[in-house]
Amino acid sequence: MGERAKIKNDFGAKGWSMIFFCMLMYYNFAAWTADGINIFSQAYAKEFGWDPSLLLSFSTPANWVGVIGALIFAQVVVKKGSRFVSALGLIIQGIISIWFGNIHSVIAYAIAISALNFFVSGFGYVVPGTIMNVWFPRKKGLALGWATMGMGFCTASFVALLSYSFSHLGISKTMTIVGCVLIVLGIASIFWVKDTPEIAGAYPDNEPNSKEDLEKMAKLMNAYKSPFTLKVLLKDKDMWLISLGYGCVWLVTIGIVSQYVVRLVSVGYSESFALTMLSSAAFFCLIGSYLWGWLDQKAGTKKASMIYIVSYIITLVLLLVEGNVVLTFITSIAVGSGLAGIKNFITSMTGSVYGRYDFAAANRLVTPIANSVRALPFVILGVSMKYSGGFDIAYMIFIVIDLVGLVLISRITSECKGTISLEISEQDGLQTAAK
């Protein structure tokens, strides 16, 4: 993987700007694919008298639609760049959000929630991961530690804000406001987002002593053609190990967080207490996001990932045995501290294995495959609710799935197999030096 960058938060003004943008994108991704599930089904069911369990069941196919979106947008990023996908996705997402607030049928709800998942997979998942790896090839772990805090901010605020706004303004006005904000952000991203630091007049990792010439490197990156075609990737062991391994871990994370409030209410706590625990989890998510990024940078992505998985297995055991307020608070800390870690690690590992220049190519398959696995927890949760009336069976299954993920991730290569530098030869034109 090459020599590790020093653990310093010196990303530069332009680098911090990209980190903040990615933070907003991760906020959006968590809002529509995880945290929002805690409120959308209940709010719409109450408003229109629909079956909340039926609305919740739409989350699984909606996530599968998101997988298709990730596959398509990952390819578009390779062809058109992150800025194009950001602007397009955010503007369309805003329009759909306004429509979502004015639906009047269960079928329309299913279509809207699926469409929202489709587009957020592009600007909320594919784009920030690509930007962080291209801008910070050696500091991606630390940069992602900051960027993925957006997920924690989402958990801390989105459900509470939406619940308050639904109660005081109604669903229609609330979603219209949300939609307008997304449209404005989409327009702003046209001027804000820069696909590479070279285009922005900055250096990768904000290291001005780099030997890379900005103008030449910008041209090189634009002309670079990755050898990792879809055919090559489908035969690549590491692509499957990353996709399936982290997909398993992500499945477990989503399974816990998406129904955390419902789970606490089901064991006898009040909804207000459950929301307080969710807010506590979100606070520790912010701390955990940075700490997991720091550990990624310090110990390496694979070791940090394995430590992360073991910690979540312990958390699941605590969820199975907890029986008092103190232990509930401890588990909320454990759940929250690891919430943003998974998005950090899967993105960082893809960059570590395939490098800055081949990340987008590899991510075309890593993202949709991992997302397809991530979409499965609702099936497991539904079966658990049906046969046990709670989530204990689901948590036991999640422990097994985490163990499978641990084994798969442990077998990922520790070397970068992608292109790590580009050079120009006067005789041969563009050349690539890969390790």
Secondary structure, DSSP 8 states (H G I E B T S, - for coil): --S---S----HHHHHHHHHHHHHHHHHHHIIIIITHHHHHHHHHHHHT--HHHHHHTHHHHHHHHHHHHHHHHHHHHHH-HHHHHHHHHHHHHHHHHHHTT--SHHHHHHHHHHHHHHHHIIIIIHHHHHHHHH-TTTHHHHHHHHTHHHHHHHHHHHHHHHHHHHHT-HHHHHHHHHHHHHHHHHHHHHH--SSTTTTT--GGG-TT-S--HHHHHHHHHH---S--HHHHHT-HHHHHHHHHHHHHHHHHHHHHTTHHHHHHHTT--HHHHHHHHHHHHHHHHHHHHHHHHHHHHH-HHHHHHHHHHHHHHHHHHHHH--SHHHHHHHHHHHHHTTTHHHHHHHHHHHHHHHHHHHHHHHHHHHHHHHHHHT-HHHHHHHHHHHHSSSHHHHHHHHHHHHHHHHHHHTS-SS--SEEEEEEETTTEEEEEE-
